[in-house]
Amino acid sequence: MTGTARVGTARLDSIGLAVETYVAGTGSAVPDRVVPNSEFSASLETSDEWIRERTGIRERRFAAAGERTSEYGARAARAAIADAGITPAEIGLIIVATTTPDMRFPATANFVQRDIGASNAYAYDMSVACSGFVFALAAAHAQIMSGMADCALVIGADIYSSILDFSDRKTCVLFGDGAGAVILRKRTTPRIRLPAAPDLIDRLGQGVEQPRGLLAMALHSDAGGADVLTCEGSGTAGRTTMQAAECGSIKMDGKAVFRFAVRTFGRMVEEVLDKAGFTIADVACVIPHQSNIRIVEKLAEEIGCGMDRMMMNLDKYGNTSAAAIAMALDEAIRTKRVGPGDLVLLAAVGAGFSSGAVLLRL
């Protein structure tokens, strides 16, 4: 069973007015504790060399006992709010993408809302694992375009150290903790913006301003892989007689995940670029989900993009699930790897199987 959702570019709000959503600010937050690969060799049959060679990871961050996902989400949110130059009161929507919520209910987004003082927002969580931030960004875009909010806070945050089985070297060395956030805002411009295709811009002259913000999106679900990457946790599928360590940790068929990623990624990227009228050569930076260096290298090959244009921070943070792309986007902007006018492609695959891509112009 598969499903697909597609979201296009700017729309005309009324004659002569173009409505867009754009990234106004970004932020991120990670725990203080750095966990090098060498920490795992004391209890597992592994080594720093083995982990680096197979994953590309040299270290990751783990939260301290008792720290909540919402704490890191709020820290990333405050950084994004400051970067955007707004106040929490201006935020009308908060979406937190996470699979390690503070509690079963209420939503982790409610705790973030309380902690940052965003009293005018409605808030909810989204559980799409590693694809979560991209799905949340698309949802926020759609709700802004529908008039439900003018300003959204979109967060990807996870504390995966809380659900790892530290006796399973196939999974426990892969993941880390952290959060990333984006402020997405509405802009209405008093002129008609023309399609984004660069050849059309060239023909009509340089006086035509190209659209900014979120240009095209695609979301996909393939439920045939729903059992391949799971965490039963406290869900109704888990056996309540089992210990938390047995039912609350990640279970993954790594080979199946690899096959799905390779099969899906190129097709999804091509779809988004086609919708916006671009090719991969026009993209300044691709920010893939930070899963595994071998997967990313294969994906880069599939889409015809050199690794020099793939934004990677996997080596120092590991796979932070829903936080990964948000954190990498923030780092790319802060370090000036990308800047105003650049095309940036975000693309993720994850549990479900889920996949999503967003093309944006900064």
C-alpha positions in Angstrom: 0.0 0.0 0.0 1.4 3.4 -1.0 0.3 7.0 -0.7 1.6 10.2 -2.1 1.1 13.9 -1.3 2.4 16.8 -3.4 2.6 20.5 -2.6 3.5 23.0 -5.2 4.9 26.6 -5.2 3.5 30.0 -4.4 -0.1 30.8 -5.1 -1.9 34.1 -6.0 -3.7 35.4 -2.9 -5.6 37.9 -5.1 -4.8 39.7 -8.4 -1.2 40.9 -8.2 -0.4 39.4 -4.8 1.8 36.3 -4.5 1.8 34.4 -1.2 4.9 32.4 -0.2 6.2 30.7 2.9 9.9 31.2 3.6 12.5 30.2 6.2 12.9 33.2 8.5 15.2 31.7 11.1 16.9 28.5 12.2 18.3 27.0 15.4 19.6 23.8 17.0 20.5 22.3 20.3 22.5 19.3 21.4 23.5 17.7 24.7 26.8 18.5 26.3 27.9 14.9 26.6 30.0 13.7 23.7 30.1 9.9 23.2 33.0 8.8 21.1 33.0 5.4 19.4 35.6 4.1 21.9 32.9 4.1 24.6 31.1 1.2 22.9 34.2 -1.0 22.7 34.2 -1.6 26.4 30.9 -3.5 26.3 30.5 -4.6 22.7 32.5 -6.5 20.2 33.3 -3.3 18.1 35.9 -0.6 17.7 36.2 3.0 16.6 37.6 1.8 13.2 34.7 -0.7 12.7 32.0 2.0 13.4 33.7 4.7 11.3 34.2 2.4 8.3 30.6 1.2 8.3 28.7 4.3 9.4 30.9 7.4 9.0 30.2 8.3 12.7 33.0 9.2 15.0 30.9 10.5 17.9 27.4 11.5 19.0 25.7 13.4 21.8 23.6 11.8 24.5 21.2 13.6 26.8 21.6 13.3 30.6 19.3 11.1 32.6 16.0 12.9 33.1 16.4 15.4 30.3 13.3 15.8 28.1 12.9 16.0 24.3 10.9 19.2 24.9 13.9 20.8 26.7 16.1 20.5 23.6 13.2 21.5 21.3 12.7 24.6 23.3 16.4 25.5 23.2 16.4 25.1 19.4 13.2 27.1 19.2 14.6 30.0 21.2 17.6 30.1 18.8 15.4 30.1 15.8 13.1 32.8 17.2 16.2 35.0 17.9 17.5 34.3 14.4 14.2 35.3 12.9 13.9 38.5 15.0 10.4 37.7 16.2 8.8 37.2 19.6 7.1 34.0 20.7 3.8 35.8 20.7 4.0 36.0 16.9 4.0 32.2 16.5 0.6 30.8 15.4 1.5 27.2 15.0 4.0 24.8 16.6 4.7 21.3 15.2 7.2 19.0 16.9 8.4 16.0 14.9 9.5 13.3 17.3 9.3 9.6 18.1 10.7 10.1 21.6 8.0 12.3 23.2 8.2 13.5 26.8 5.0 11.5 27.5 2.3 9.5 25.7 0.2 12.7 26.2 0.0 15.6 26.1 2.0 16.5 23.0 5.7 17.4 23.4 4.7 20.5 21.4 2.6 21.7 24.3 5.6 21.6 26.6 7.7 23.5 24.1 4.9 26.0 23.8 4.8 26.5 27.5 8.5 26.7 27.9 9.0 29.4 25.2 5.8 31.4 26.0 4.1 31.0 22.6 0.7 31.6 24.1 -1.0 32.4 20.7 -0.1 29.2 19.0 -1.9 25.9 18.5 0.5 23.0 18.9 0.8 19.3 18.1 3.3 16.5 17.5 4.0 14.4 14.3 5.5 10.9 14.5 7.2 10.0 11.2 10.6 9.0 12.6 13.5 10.1 10.4 11.2 11.8 7.8 9.4 13.7 10.5 10.9 17.1 10.0 10.3 17.2 6.3 6.7 16.1 6.8 6.2 18.7 9.5 7.7 21.4 7.3 5.2 20.5 4.5 2.3 20.5 7.0 3.3 23.9 8.3 3.5 25.3 4.8 0.1 24.0 3.9 -1.5 25.4 7.1 0.1 28.8 6.5 -1.1 28.8 2.9 -4.6 28.0 4.0 -4.7 31.0 6.3 -4.6 29.1 9.6 -1.4 30.8 10.7 1.1 33.4 9.5 4.1 32.1 11.4 5.0 28.6 12.3 7.7 27.0 14.5 8.7 23.6 13.1 10.9 21.4 15.3 12.6 18.1 14.8 13.7 16.7 18.2 14.6 13.3 19.5 16.4 11.6 22.4 17.2 8.2 20.9 19.6 7.3 23.7 16.4 6.6 25.7 15.2 3.8 23.4 18.5 2.1 22.4 19.4 -1.5 23.2 23.0 -1.1 24.2 23.7 -4.8 23.6 22.8 -4.5 19.9 25.8 -3.1 18.1 23.8 -2.9 14.8 21.7 -0.1 16.2 23.1 1.5 19.4 26.2 3.0 17.6 24.1 4.7 15.0 22.0 7.2 16.9 22.4 10.4 18.8 20.3 13.1 20.5 19.5 16.7 19.5 17.0 19.1 18.1 16.7 21.6 15.2 14.1 24.3 14.6 12.9 26.5 11.8 10.6 29.6 11.8 8.4 29.5 8.7 6.6 32.7 7.8 4.1 33.9 5.3 5.0 36.7 2.9 2.6 38.4 0.5 4.3 40.4 -2.2 2.5 43.1 -4.3 3.4 41.6 -7.7 2.8 38.4 -9.6 5.8 36.1 -9.3 6.5 34.1 -12.4 7.4 30.4 -12.4 10.7 29.4 -10.9 12.3 27.9 -14.1 15.6 29.7 -14.7 15.3 29.6 -18.5 12.1 31.6 -18.3 13.7 34.1 -16.0 16.6 34.5 -18.5 14.2 35.0 -21.4 12.1 37.6 -19.6 15.0 39.5 -18.1 16.9 39.9 -14.8 14.3 42.3 -13.4 12.0 39.4 -12.6 12.4 38.3 -9.0 12.6 34.6 -8.5 10.4 33.0 -5.8 11.9 32.4 -2.4 11.0 30.0 0.3 9.4 26.6 -0.1 9.2 25.9 -3.9 8.1 22.3 -4.1 7.4 19.3 -1.8 6.6 15.6 -2.1 5.7 13.2 0.6 5.4 9.4 0.2 4.4 6.4 2.3 5.0 2.7 1.5 3.3 0.7 4.2 4.9 -2.5 2.8 7.9 -1.6 5.0 6.0 -0.8 8.2 7.5 -3.7 10.1 11.1 -3.2 8.9 12.1 -0.4 11.4 10.1 -0.3 14.6 10.1 0.6 18.3 7.1 -1.0 20.1 7.7 1.0 23.2 4.6 1.5 25.3 2.3 1.1 22.3 -0.6 -1.4 22.2 1.4 -3.7 19.9 3.9 -4.2 22.7 3.5 -7.0 25.2 3.0 -5.4 28.6 4.6 -8.4 30.3 7.9 -7.6 28.7 10.6 -5.5 30.3 11.1 -2.0 28.9 14.5 -2.9 27.6 12.9 -5.7 25.5 9.9 -3.9 24.1 11.1 -0.3 24.1 14.2 -0.4 21.9 14.7 0.0 18.2 14.5 -3.1 15.9 15.8 -2.6 12.4 16.5 -4.7 9.2 19.4 -2.6 8.0 19.6 -4.2 4.6 15.9 -3.6 3.9 16.3 0.1 4.9 19.3 0.5 2.6 17.4 -1.0 -0.3 14.4 1.2 0.3 16.5 4.4 0.6 18.4 3.7 -2.6 15.2 2.8 -4.5 13.2 5.8 -3.3 15.6 8.7 -2.9 16.5 9.4 -6.6 12.9 9.2 -7.7 11.7 11.5 -5.0 14.4 14.1 -5.7 13.7 14.0 -9.4 10.0 14.6 -8.7 10.6 17.6 -6.6 13.0 19.2 -9.0 10.7 18.5 -12.0 7.8 20.2 -10.1 9.9 23.4 -9.6 11.5 23.4 -13.0 15.1 22.7 -11.9 17.8 20.1 -12.2 20.2 18.8 -9.6 22.9 21.0 -11.2 20.9 24.1 -10.0 21.0 23.0 -6.4 23.7 24.6 -4.2 23.3 22.1 -1.4 21.5 18.8 -0.7 20.7 18.0 2.9 19.9 14.3 3.2 18.8 12.5 6.3 22.0 11.8 8.3 21.6 8.0 8.4 24.8 6.3 7.3 27.7 7.4 5.1 27.4 4.4 2.9 23.8 5.1 2.2 24.4 8.8 1.6 27.3 8.1 -0.8 25.1 5.8 -2.8 22.3 8.3 -2.8 24.6 11.0 -4.1 25.6 8.7 -6.9 22.0 8.0 -7.7 21.1 11.7 -8.2 24.3 12.7 -9.9 25.5 15.0 -7.0 29.0 15.1 -5.7 29.6 14.6 -2.0 31.0 18.2 -1.9 27.4 19.4 -2.3 25.9 17.0 0.3 25.7 18.7 3.7 26.9 16.2 6.3 27.3 16.4 10.1 26.7 12.7 10.7 30.3 12.2 11.8 29.8 14.3 15.0 26.1 13.8 15.8 25.2 10.4 14.4 21.6 9.8 13.3 19.4 12.1 15.3 16.2 11.0 13.5 13.7 13.8 13.1 16.3 16.4 14.3 18.9 15.5 11.7 17.9 17.6 8.7 16.8 20.5 10.8 20.2 20.5 12.6 22.1 20.2 9.4 20.1 23.1 7.8 20.9 25.3 10.7 24.6 24.4 10.6 24.7 25.0 6.8 23.3 28.5 7.2 25.3 29.4 10.3 28.6 28.4 8.7 27.6 30.2 5.5 27.8 27.0 3.5 24.6 28.3 1.9 23.3 31.8 1.7 20.5 34.1 0.3 19.3 33.0 -3.1 20.7 29.5 -2.9 18.6 26.5 -3.7 18.6 23.9 -1.0 17.1 20.4 -1.2 16.0 18.6 1.9 15.3 14.8 1.5 14.6 12.1 4.0 13.6 8.4 4.2 12.5 6.7 7.4 10.3 4.2 9.2 7.0 3.4 7.8 8.4 3.4 5.1 8.2 7.1 4.8 10.0 9.5 2.5 9.8 13.2 1.8 11.6 16.1 0.0 11.4 19.8 0.1 13.1 22.3 -2.3 13.6 25.8 -1.0 15.3 29.0 -1.9 16.9 30.9 1.0 
